[in-house]
């Protein structure tokens, strides 16, 4: 059992009491060492669309979803992690589960339809292309001549 003690107590004793314990250590239990790089977004404008490039390092395609509702594009990524330790007899002595999600929301316009959007996920980067809305033009004033 003494060989297990360093492994059991390698975490801070105060983790149970401090909900922010993971933020100052350079990594997060769920999102890992890339936590500070999550959801960084580049938006490029072309003549006909806006192209979003969203960094999601450590995520798989099935962990990510994108929804278009009421003119807002919401990208959500969900991840979970489970640590399990057993002693020499195979009895469970510690099991911890962590789960978390992150999301970003962008206003893209109410006339955008999801079937017109294109999305792909490769090497931890989600790309979404959203077509531009036609610019709203005020109707020209038509004056009536008063005689």
C-alpha atoms as an extended CHARMM CRD file, in Angstrom:
* protein
*
       147  EXT
         1         1  UNK       CA              0.0000000000        0.0000000000        0.0000000000  PROA      1               0.0000000000
         2         2  UNK       CA              2.8980000000        2.4170000000        0.6160000000  PROA      2               0.0000000000
         3         3  UNK       CA              3.7420000000        2.3060000000       -3.1130000000  PROA      3               0.0000000000
         4         4  UNK       CA              0.2620000000        3.6790000000       -3.7770000000  PROA      4               0.0000000000
         5         5  UNK       CA              0.5290000000        6.6430000000       -1.3810000000  PROA      5               0.0000000000
         6         6  UNK       CA              2.4350000000        9.0300000000       -3.6700000000  PROA      6               0.0000000000
         7         7  UNK       CA             -0.0570000000        8.3610000000       -6.4770000000  PROA      7               0.0000000000
         8         8  UNK       CA             -3.0360000000        8.8250000000       -4.1750000000  PROA      8               0.0000000000
         9         9  UNK       CA             -1.8090000000       12.1140000000       -2.8150000000  PROA      9               0.0000000000
        10        10  UNK       CA             -0.2210000000       13.6890000000       -5.8910000000  PROA      10              0.0000000000
        11        11  UNK       CA             -3.1850000000       16.0270000000       -6.1740000000  PROA      11              0.0000000000
        12        12  UNK       CA             -3.5900000000       19.0000000000       -3.8900000000  PROA      12              0.0000000000
        13        13  UNK       CA             -5.3160000000       18.1300000000       -0.6290000000  PROA      13              0.0000000000
        14        14  UNK       CA             -7.4500000000       21.2200000000       -1.1350000000  PROA      14              0.0000000000
        15        15  UNK       CA             -8.8640000000       20.1960000000       -4.5370000000  PROA      15              0.0000000000
        16        16  UNK       CA            -12.0300000000       19.0190000000       -2.8270000000  PROA      16              0.0000000000
        17        17  UNK       CA            -12.5640000000       22.4510000000       -1.2950000000  PROA      17              0.0000000000
        18        18  UNK       CA            -11.3100000000       24.7240000000       -4.0570000000  PROA      18              0.0000000000
        19        19  UNK       CA            -13.4770000000       24.6950000000       -7.2000000000  PROA      19              0.0000000000
        20        20  UNK       CA            -10.8480000000       26.7480000000       -9.0430000000  PROA      20              0.0000000000
        21        21  UNK       CA             -7.8890000000       24.5320000000       -8.1430000000  PROA      21              0.0000000000
        22        22  UNK       CA             -7.2090000000       23.4620000000      -11.7440000000  PROA      22              0.0000000000
        23        23  UNK       CA             -7.1190000000       26.9250000000      -13.2870000000  PROA      23              0.0000000000
        24        24  UNK       CA             -3.7050000000       28.0030000000      -11.9930000000  PROA      24              0.0000000000
        25        25  UNK       CA             -1.8050000000       24.8220000000      -12.8400000000  PROA      25              0.0000000000
        26        26  UNK       CA             -1.5720000000       25.1750000000      -16.5860000000  PROA      26              0.0000000000
        27        27  UNK       CA             -4.0790000000       22.4260000000      -17.3100000000  PROA      27              0.0000000000
        28        28  UNK       CA             -7.6440000000       21.4440000000      -16.6440000000  PROA      28              0.0000000000
        29        29  UNK       CA             -8.6910000000       17.9030000000      -15.7240000000  PROA      29              0.0000000000
        30        30  UNK       CA            -11.3050000000       17.6530000000      -18.4490000000  PROA      30              0.0000000000
        31        31  UNK       CA             -9.8320000000       19.7280000000      -21.2670000000  PROA      31              0.0000000000
        32        32  UNK       CA             -6.1600000000       18.9910000000      -20.5640000000  PROA      32              0.0000000000
        33        33  UNK       CA             -3.1680000000       21.1710000000      -21.2800000000  PROA      33              0.0000000000
        34        34  UNK       CA             -4.9460000000       22.8420000000      -24.2160000000  PROA      34              0.0000000000
        35        35  UNK       CA             -7.7000000000       24.3600000000      -22.0390000000  PROA      35              0.0000000000
        36        36  UNK       CA             -6.4400000000       27.9080000000      -22.5630000000  PROA      36              0.0000000000
        37        37  UNK       CA             -6.6620000000       27.4420000000      -26.3550000000  PROA      37              0.0000000000
        38        38  UNK       CA            -10.2680000000       26.2430000000      -26.4870000000  PROA      38              0.0000000000
        39        39  UNK       CA            -12.7250000000       27.9260000000      -28.7910000000  PROA      39              0.0000000000
        40        40  UNK       CA            -10.3110000000       30.5470000000      -30.1210000000  PROA      40              0.0000000000
        41        41  UNK       CA            -12.0370000000       31.7160000000      -33.2620000000  PROA      41              0.0000000000
        42        42  UNK       CA            -10.9650000000       33.3670000000      -36.4990000000  PROA      42              0.0000000000
        43        43  UNK       CA            -13.6930000000       34.8210000000      -38.7160000000  PROA      43              0.0000000000
        44        44  UNK       CA            -12.8560000000       35.6470000000      -42.3120000000  PROA      44              0.0000000000
        45        45  UNK       CA            -15.1030000000       37.5460000000      -44.6780000000  PROA      45              0.0000000000
        46        46  UNK       CA            -15.3260000000       36.6910000000      -48.3620000000  PROA      46              0.0000000000
        47        47  UNK       CA            -17.5560000000       38.2310000000      -51.0100000000  PROA      47              0.0000000000
        48        48  UNK       CA            -20.3020000000       35.7020000000      -50.3750000000  PROA      48              0.0000000000
        49        49  UNK       CA            -19.7730000000       34.2570000000      -46.8870000000  PROA      49              0.0000000000
        50        50  UNK       CA            -18.2080000000       34.3320000000      -43.4430000000  PROA      50              0.0000000000
        51        51  UNK       CA            -15.7650000000       31.5340000000      -42.6030000000  PROA      51              0.0000000000
        52        52  UNK       CA            -15.3460000000       30.5340000000      -38.9650000000  PROA      52              0.0000000000
        53        53  UNK       CA            -12.2580000000       28.5890000000      -37.8410000000  PROA      53              0.0000000000
        54        54  UNK       CA            -12.6850000000       27.4340000000      -34.2400000000  PROA      54              0.0000000000
        55        55  UNK       CA             -9.8400000000       25.7440000000      -32.3380000000  PROA      55              0.0000000000
        56        56  UNK       CA            -10.9640000000       22.6450000000      -30.4490000000  PROA      56              0.0000000000
        57        57  UNK       CA             -7.7290000000       20.7780000000      -29.6230000000  PROA      57              0.0000000000
        58        58  UNK       CA             -8.2030000000       17.3520000000      -28.0760000000  PROA      58              0.0000000000
        59        59  UNK       CA            -11.8160000000       16.9860000000      -29.2110000000  PROA      59              0.0000000000
        60        60  UNK       CA            -13.1930000000       14.4210000000      -31.6230000000  PROA      60              0.0000000000
        61        61  UNK       CA            -15.7580000000       15.1720000000      -34.2990000000  PROA      61              0.0000000000
        62        62  UNK       CA            -18.4680000000       13.3810000000      -32.3130000000  PROA      62              0.0000000000
        63        63  UNK       CA            -17.8090000000       15.6640000000      -29.2880000000  PROA      63              0.0000000000
        64        64  UNK       CA            -18.7220000000       18.7990000000      -31.2740000000  PROA      64              0.0000000000
        65        65  UNK       CA            -22.0910000000       20.1420000000      -32.3970000000  PROA      65              0.0000000000
        66        66  UNK       CA            -23.2610000000       23.2900000000      -34.1770000000  PROA      66              0.0000000000
        67        67  UNK       CA            -26.8020000000       24.6480000000      -34.0290000000  PROA      67              0.0000000000
        68        68  UNK       CA            -28.4820000000       27.4990000000      -35.8620000000  PROA      68              0.0000000000
        69        69  UNK       CA            -31.4660000000       28.9870000000      -34.0490000000  PROA      69              0.0000000000
        70        70  UNK       CA            -33.1470000000       32.3950000000      -34.2570000000  PROA      70              0.0000000000
        71        71  UNK       CA            -30.2200000000       33.8580000000      -36.1850000000  PROA      71              0.0000000000
        72        72  UNK       CA            -27.5660000000       32.6090000000      -33.7470000000  PROA      72              0.0000000000
        73        73  UNK       CA            -24.9030000000       30.0050000000      -34.5070000000  PROA      73              0.0000000000
        74        74  UNK       CA            -23.9580000000       28.0940000000      -31.3460000000  PROA      74              0.0000000000
        75        75  UNK       CA            -20.9830000000       25.7350000000      -31.3230000000  PROA      75              0.0000000000
        76        76  UNK       CA            -20.7500000000       23.3450000000      -28.3550000000  PROA      76              0.0000000000
        77        77  UNK       CA            -18.0230000000       20.8720000000      -27.4170000000  PROA      77              0.0000000000
        78        78  UNK       CA            -18.5290000000       18.2920000000      -24.6520000000  PROA      78              0.0000000000
        79        79  UNK       CA            -15.8680000000       16.1080000000      -23.0880000000  PROA      79              0.0000000000
        80        80  UNK       CA            -15.6030000000       13.7290000000      -20.1620000000  PROA      80              0.0000000000
        81        81  UNK       CA            -12.6930000000       12.0430000000      -18.4420000000  PROA      81              0.0000000000
        82        82  UNK       CA            -12.5240000000        9.1890000000      -15.9550000000  PROA      82              0.0000000000
        83        83  UNK       CA             -9.6040000000        8.2380000000      -13.6950000000  PROA      83              0.0000000000
        84        84  UNK       CA             -9.6330000000        4.8300000000      -12.0770000000  PROA      84              0.0000000000
        85        85  UNK       CA             -7.0780000000        3.3000000000       -9.7420000000  PROA      85              0.0000000000
        86        86  UNK       CA             -7.0500000000       -0.1970000000       -8.2800000000  PROA      86              0.0000000000
        87        87  UNK       CA             -4.7810000000       -1.7880000000       -5.7120000000  PROA      87              0.0000000000
        88        88  UNK       CA             -2.9400000000       -5.0910000000       -6.1640000000  PROA      88              0.0000000000
        89        89  UNK       CA             -6.0800000000       -7.1450000000       -5.4120000000  PROA      89              0.0000000000
        90        90  UNK       CA             -8.0920000000       -5.2040000000       -7.9910000000  PROA      90              0.0000000000
        91        91  UNK       CA            -10.2720000000       -3.4300000000       -5.4230000000  PROA      91              0.0000000000
        92        92  UNK       CA            -11.2840000000        0.0250000000       -6.4900000000  PROA      92              0.0000000000
        93        93  UNK       CA             -9.6390000000        2.5700000000       -4.2030000000  PROA      93              0.0000000000
        94        94  UNK       CA            -10.2980000000        5.7810000000       -6.1400000000  PROA      94              0.0000000000
        95        95  UNK       CA            -12.4840000000        6.6720000000       -9.0750000000  PROA      95              0.0000000000
        96        96  UNK       CA            -13.0160000000       10.2070000000      -10.3030000000  PROA      96              0.0000000000
        97        97  UNK       CA            -15.1410000000       11.4690000000      -13.1480000000  PROA      97              0.0000000000
        98        98  UNK       CA            -14.9200000000       14.8700000000      -14.7800000000  PROA      98              0.0000000000
        99        99  UNK       CA            -17.0770000000       16.2950000000      -17.4830000000  PROA      99              0.0000000000
       100       100  UNK       CA            -17.3850000000       19.6830000000      -19.0150000000  PROA      100             0.0000000000
       101       101  UNK       CA            -18.5930000000       21.6150000000      -21.9720000000  PROA      101             0.0000000000
       102       102  UNK       CA            -17.7630000000       24.8610000000      -23.6650000000  PROA      102             0.0000000000
       103       103  UNK       CA            -19.6860000000       26.8470000000      -26.2210000000  PROA      103             0.0000000000
       104       104  UNK       CA            -19.5590000000       30.0060000000      -28.2930000000  PROA      104             0.0000000000
       105       105  UNK       CA            -22.4650000000       31.8430000000      -29.8820000000  PROA      105             0.0000000000
       106       106  UNK       CA            -22.3270000000       34.1610000000      -32.8840000000  PROA      106             0.0000000000
       107       107  UNK       CA            -25.1040000000       36.2070000000      -34.4570000000  PROA      107             0.0000000000
       108       108  UNK       CA            -25.2180000000       35.3260000000      -38.1750000000  PROA      108             0.0000000000
       109       109  UNK       CA            -28.6280000000       36.6930000000      -39.1760000000  PROA      109             0.0000000000
       110       110  UNK       CA            -32.1460000000       35.3690000000      -39.0910000000  PROA      110             0.0000000000
       111       111  UNK       CA            -32.3780000000       34.6350000000      -42.8060000000  PROA      111             0.0000000000
       112       112  UNK       CA            -29.4880000000       32.1230000000      -42.7290000000  PROA      112             0.0000000000
       113       113  UNK       CA            -30.6530000000       28.5310000000      -43.2240000000  PROA      113             0.0000000000
       114       114  UNK       CA            -28.6770000000       25.5550000000      -41.9070000000  PROA      114             0.0000000000
       115       115  UNK       CA            -28.8220000000       23.7800000000      -45.2760000000  PROA      115             0.0000000000
       116       116  UNK       CA            -26.8240000000       26.6740000000      -46.7830000000  PROA      116             0.0000000000
       117       117  UNK       CA            -24.0200000000       26.3490000000      -44.1920000000  PROA      117             0.0000000000
       118       118  UNK       CA            -21.0140000000       24.0750000000      -44.6830000000  PROA      118             0.0000000000
       119       119  UNK       CA            -18.9790000000       22.5960000000      -41.8240000000  PROA      119             0.0000000000
       120       120  UNK       CA            -15.9450000000       20.3520000000      -41.4230000000  PROA      120             0.0000000000
       121       121  UNK       CA            -13.7160000000       19.1470000000      -38.6110000000  PROA      121             0.0000000000
       122       122  UNK       CA            -10.0560000000       18.2890000000      -39.1040000000  PROA      122             0.0000000000
       123       123  UNK       CA             -6.9920000000       18.2850000000      -36.8310000000  PROA      123             0.0000000000
       124       124  UNK       CA             -8.8780000000       19.8690000000      -33.9350000000  PROA      124             0.0000000000
       125       125  UNK       CA            -10.2180000000       22.7620000000      -35.9940000000  PROA      125             0.0000000000
       126       126  UNK       CA            -13.9030000000       23.2080000000      -36.7580000000  PROA      126             0.0000000000
       127       127  UNK       CA            -14.5870000000       25.2210000000      -39.9050000000  PROA      127             0.0000000000
       128       128  UNK       CA            -18.0250000000       26.5910000000      -40.6930000000  PROA      128             0.0000000000
       129       129  UNK       CA            -18.9630000000       28.6270000000      -43.7300000000  PROA      129             0.0000000000
       130       130  UNK       CA            -22.0760000000       30.7800000000      -43.3700000000  PROA      130             0.0000000000
       131       131  UNK       CA            -23.4660000000       32.5900000000      -46.4100000000  PROA      131             0.0000000000
       132       132  UNK       CA            -23.8400000000       36.3490000000      -46.1780000000  PROA      132             0.0000000000
       133       133  UNK       CA            -27.3110000000       37.7330000000      -46.0260000000  PROA      133             0.0000000000
       134       134  UNK       CA            -28.2520000000       40.0530000000      -48.8350000000  PROA      134             0.0000000000
       135       135  UNK       CA            -27.8700000000       43.5910000000      -47.5690000000  PROA      135             0.0000000000
       136       136  UNK       CA            -31.1580000000       45.0790000000      -46.5190000000  PROA      136             0.0000000000
       137       137  UNK       CA            -31.9910000000       48.0040000000      -48.7050000000  PROA      137             0.0000000000
       138       138  UNK       CA            -34.5910000000       50.5640000000      -47.8560000000  PROA      138             0.0000000000
       139       139  UNK       CA            -37.1710000000       50.9440000000      -50.5920000000  PROA      139             0.0000000000
       140       140  UNK       CA            -36.5560000000       54.0380000000      -52.6750000000  PROA      140             0.0000000000
       141       141  UNK       CA            -38.8360000000       56.9210000000      -51.8650000000  PROA      141             0.0000000000
       142       142  UNK       CA            -41.2570000000       57.6470000000      -54.6140000000  PROA      142             0.0000000000
       143       143  UNK       CA            -42.4540000000       61.1730000000      -54.4890000000  PROA      143             0.0000000000
       144       144  UNK       CA            -45.8540000000       62.2110000000      -55.6450000000  PROA      144             0.0000000000
       145       145  UNK       CA            -46.0030000000       65.5600000000      -57.3940000000  PROA      145             0.0000000000
       146       146  UNK       CA            -48.5660000000       67.8320000000      -55.8990000000  PROA      146             0.0000000000
       147       147  UNK       CA            -50.2630000000       70.0400000000      -58.4900000000  PROA      147             0.0000000000
